[in-house]
Amino acid sequence: MNLGYKQLMLAFLFGILILFSISSSSALNKTVSNQSIQAKQSIDQAQKDIFEMMSKNISIKRVNETYQEAIQIYSAQIALEEKGGNPDYKIVIRDASDISSIKKIALQAKDELAVFEENYQSAKKESDLSAFQNDYNSIMTSFSDERFEDTLTLINKGYTTISQIQSEQTTTNAVYLATSKTVKDFFIQNWFVILITCSVTLFLPLIFWNTLIKLKMKIKLNNLIVQKKAINGLIKEMQSNYFKTKKMSETEYNIKLKKYDELLRDIDRQVMVLREGMLKRNKAKEKFNKT
């Protein structure tokens, strides 16, 4: 744990101490307003959200600043209320709600980043992803800088970019091999016809275009299968943490399980569409060959 993070934790704990002092003082005042009670409950929930982020090793600098602001405003409004003034706890409640929203996005970003990291490492073994390095660094930096919303957006773009890189590399190699073999066989078997007319070569782009499309579909299908395997692995690990080691709460388990189920359903839908498309192209090719 570095010095900056220790200082951050001390600031957070100091805020909790202030809140405890305020709560103790307010408990002696029998005329505390309903809005004050609501604000106190909101701050307590924000405190739980921050502790949950810390337990998941997620940086809390962003939420801690909001939390400290909420405590300071709450302290001032409590003092004003005790003196018979007209306090306003709206900002306190708003800040606490912002912390809750950030926590939810942060947990989602952490889960999706874990899935993406596994897919990235797997793809890196099969393809040259040096062109993707800057994008990868941006994804990791966005999470460490607590720009969790950007992390989710960059991850989605990352999947597309990796797929395009793999597609281009596979297509280049496949086209070279397919072209060499096909053209050689074509000239050997049809050299006399070629000498008579070159019009037959007009059909070659159509043949290769269909091959390229099928290759891209296969690459995308393989990527989806890898993603599904990674998500299933995370589900098994999550189930172990929940049922065996009890390291996960029921609420967190249900939220994550729902998210993973949604990801798996979306992958299954894409796989089905791709396989139907590939089947149609194969049937069309068989029909063309028969004619």
PEDAVEN-V120986 format. One record per pair of residues at least 4 apart in sequence whose ideal C-beta (glycine too) atoms are under 7 Angstrom apart, sorted by the first residue. I is the first residue (numbers start at 1). J is the second residue. If there is no record, write none. Layout:
BEGIN
i->I j->J
i->I j->J
END
This chain:
BEGIN
i->1 j->5
i->1 j->6
i->3 j->7
i->4 j->8
i->5 j->9
i->6 j->10
i->7 j->11
i->8 j->12
i->8 j->60
i->8 j->61
i->8 j->64
i->9 j->13
i->10 j->14
i->11 j->15
i->11 j->64
i->11 j->68
i->12 j->16
i->12 j->50
i->12 j->60
i->12 j->64
i->12 j->67
i->13 j->17
i->14 j->18
i->15 j->19
i->15 j->67
i->15 j->68
i->15 j->71
i->16 j->20
i->16 j->47
i->17 j->21
i->18 j->22
i->18 j->71
i->18 j->75
i->19 j->23
i->19 j->43
i->19 j->71
i->20 j->24
i->21 j->25
i->22 j->26
i->22 j->74
i->22 j->75
i->22 j->78
i->23 j->27
i->23 j->40
i->26 j->32
i->26 j->78
i->29 j->82
i->32 j->36
i->32 j->37
i->33 j->81
i->34 j->38
i->35 j->39
i->35 j->89
i->36 j->40
i->36 j->78
i->36 j->81
i->36 j->87
i->36 j->89
i->37 j->41
i->38 j->42
i->38 j->89
i->38 j->93
i->39 j->43
i->39 j->74
i->39 j->89
i->39 j->92
i->39 j->93
i->40 j->44
i->41 j->45
i->42 j->46
i->42 j->92
i->42 j->93
i->42 j->96
i->42 j->97
i->43 j->47
i->43 j->70
i->43 j->71
i->43 j->74
i->43 j->92
i->43 j->96
i->44 j->48
i->45 j->49
i->45 j->96
i->45 j->100
i->46 j->50
i->46 j->67
i->46 j->70
i->46 j->96
i->46 j->99
i->46 j->100
i->47 j->51
i->48 j->52
i->49 j->53
i->49 j->99
i->49 j->100
i->49 j->103
i->50 j->54
i->50 j->60
i->50 j->63
i->50 j->64
i->50 j->67
i->50 j->99
i->51 j->55
i->52 j->56
i->52 j->103
i->53 j->58
i->53 j->60
i->53 j->63
i->53 j->103
i->53 j->106
i->54 j->60
i->56 j->107
i->56 j->110
i->58 j->106
i->58 j->110
i->59 j->144
i->59 j->146
i->60 j->64
i->61 j->65
i->61 j->146
i->62 j->102
i->62 j->146
i->63 j->67
i->63 j->99
i->63 j->102
i->63 j->103
i->64 j->68
i->65 j->69
i->66 j->70
i->66 j->95
i->66 j->98
i->66 j->99
i->67 j->71
i->67 j->99
i->68 j->72
i->69 j->73
i->69 j->95
i->70 j->74
i->70 j->92
i->70 j->95
i->70 j->96
i->71 j->75
i->72 j->76
i->73 j->77
i->73 j->91
i->73 j->92
i->74 j->78
i->74 j->89
i->74 j->92
i->75 j->79
i->76 j->80
i->77 j->81
i->77 j->87
i->77 j->88
i->77 j->89
i->78 j->82
i->79 j->83
i->80 j->85
i->80 j->87
i->81 j->85
i->81 j->87
i->89 j->93
i->90 j->94
i->91 j->95
i->92 j->96
i->93 j->97
i->94 j->98
i->95 j->99
i->96 j->100
i->97 j->101
i->98 j->102
i->99 j->103
i->100 j->104
i->101 j->105
i->102 j->106
i->102 j->148
i->103 j->107
i->104 j->108
i->105 j->109
i->105 j->148
i->105 j->149
i->106 j->110
i->106 j->148
i->107 j->111
i->108 j->112
i->108 j->152
i->108 j->259
i->109 j->113
i->109 j->143
i->109 j->148
i->109 j->151
i->109 j->152
i->110 j->114
i->111 j->115
i->111 j->256
i->111 j->259
i->112 j->116
i->112 j->152
i->112 j->155
i->113 j->117
i->113 j->143
i->113 j->151
i->113 j->155
i->114 j->118
i->114 j->234
i->115 j->119
i->115 j->227
i->115 j->230
i->115 j->231
i->115 j->234
i->116 j->120
i->116 j->155
i->116 j->158
i->117 j->121
i->118 j->122
i->118 j->230
i->119 j->123
i->119 j->226
i->119 j->227
i->119 j->230
i->120 j->124
i->120 j->136
i->120 j->162
i->122 j->226
i->123 j->127
i->123 j->129
i->123 j->162
i->123 j->166
i->124 j->129
i->127 j->165
i->127 j->166
i->127 j->169
i->128 j->169
i->129 j->162
i->129 j->165
i->131 j->165
i->132 j->136
i->132 j->161
i->132 j->162
i->132 j->165
i->133 j->137
i->134 j->138
i->135 j->139
i->135 j->158
i->135 j->161
i->136 j->140
i->137 j->141
i->138 j->142
i->138 j->154
i->139 j->151
i->139 j->154
i->139 j->155
i->139 j->158
i->140 j->144
i->141 j->145
i->142 j->147
i->142 j->150
i->142 j->151
i->142 j->154
i->143 j->148
i->143 j->151
i->147 j->151
i->148 j->152
i->149 j->153
i->150 j->154
i->151 j->155
i->152 j->156
i->153 j->157
i->154 j->158
i->155 j->159
i->157 j->161
i->158 j->162
i->159 j->163
i->160 j->164
i->161 j->165
i->162 j->166
i->163 j->167
i->163 j->219
i->163 j->220
i->163 j->223
i->164 j->168
i->165 j->169
i->166 j->170
i->166 j->219
i->167 j->171
i->167 j->216
i->167 j->219
i->168 j->172
i->169 j->173
i->170 j->174
i->170 j->215
i->170 j->219
i->171 j->175
i->171 j->212
i->171 j->215
i->172 j->176
i->173 j->177
i->174 j->178
i->174 j->215
i->175 j->179
i->175 j->208
i->175 j->212
i->176 j->180
i->177 j->181
i->178 j->182
i->178 j->211
i->179 j->183
i->180 j->184
i->181 j->185
i->182 j->186
i->183 j->187
i->184 j->188
i->185 j->189
i->186 j->190
i->187 j->191
i->187 j->194
i->190 j->194
i->191 j->195
i->192 j->196
i->193 j->197
i->193 j->200
i->194 j->198
i->194 j->200
i->203 j->207
i->204 j->208
i->205 j->209
i->206 j->210
i->207 j->211
i->208 j->212
i->209 j->213
i->210 j->214
i->210 j->281
i->210 j->285
i->211 j->215
i->212 j->216
i->213 j->217
i->214 j->218
i->214 j->278
i->214 j->281
i->215 j->219
i->216 j->220
i->217 j->221
i->217 j->274
i->217 j->277
i->217 j->278
i->218 j->222
i->219 j->223
i->220 j->224
i->220 j->274
i->221 j->225
i->221 j->271
i->221 j->274
i->222 j->226
i->223 j->227
i->224 j->228
i->224 j->267
i->224 j->270
i->224 j->271
i->225 j->229
i->226 j->230
i->227 j->231
i->227 j->267
i->228 j->232
i->228 j->264
i->228 j->267
i->229 j->233
i->230 j->234
i->231 j->235
i->231 j->260
i->231 j->263
i->231 j->264
i->232 j->236
i->233 j->237
i->234 j->238
i->234 j->260
i->235 j->239
i->235 j->260
i->236 j->240
i->237 j->241
i->238 j->242
i->238 j->248
i->238 j->253
i->238 j->256
i->239 j->243
i->240 j->244
i->240 j->245
i->241 j->245
i->241 j->247
i->241 j->248
i->242 j->248
i->242 j->253
i->248 j->252
i->248 j->253
i->249 j->253
i->250 j->254
i->251 j->255
i->252 j->256
i->253 j->257
i->254 j->258
i->255 j->259
i->256 j->260
i->257 j->261
i->258 j->262
i->259 j->263
i->260 j->264
i->261 j->265
i->262 j->266
i->263 j->267
i->264 j->268
i->265 j->269
i->266 j->270
i->267 j->271
i->268 j->272
i->269 j->273
i->270 j->274
i->271 j->275
i->272 j->276
i->273 j->277
i->274 j->278
i->275 j->279
i->276 j->280
i->277 j->281
i->278 j->282
i->279 j->283
i->280 j->284
i->281 j->285
i->282 j->286
i->283 j->287
i->284 j->288
i->285 j->289
i->286 j->290
i->287 j->291
END
